[in-house]
Amino acid sequence: QVQLVESGGGLVQAGGSLRLSCAASGRTFSDYAMGWFRVAPGKEREFVTGISWSGGTTTYADSVKGRFTISRDNAKNTVYLQMNSLKPEDTAVYYCAANTDLTRLRRGLLNYWGQGTQVTVSS
């Protein structure tokens, strides 16, 4: 199995930036497509972004496209989420997730996920 631990969340003002990290351990990290989901109060889990096992393919929700960037460093078993131009509606708990297939990950079919990190954006 794979263990995922998120970090980097916090409180920022609207327009600010945060960089989230997800450290993986267990099975071979490079075998998995990775992604980020978020859960805002009272809302369903929402797909944010995903990246293929090679890093060659990325996908983003329309709501974050142009503001968020996902990347991965397989040598460090870590995936990152750079969040710029943050808005109050980005406030949520952000979860790192893994699947062997990016398409399945995009659909919300998750093999593994972490415990989440809180992101709060004030206005």
Disulfide bonds with the S-S distance in Angstrom:
Cys22-Cys96 2.14
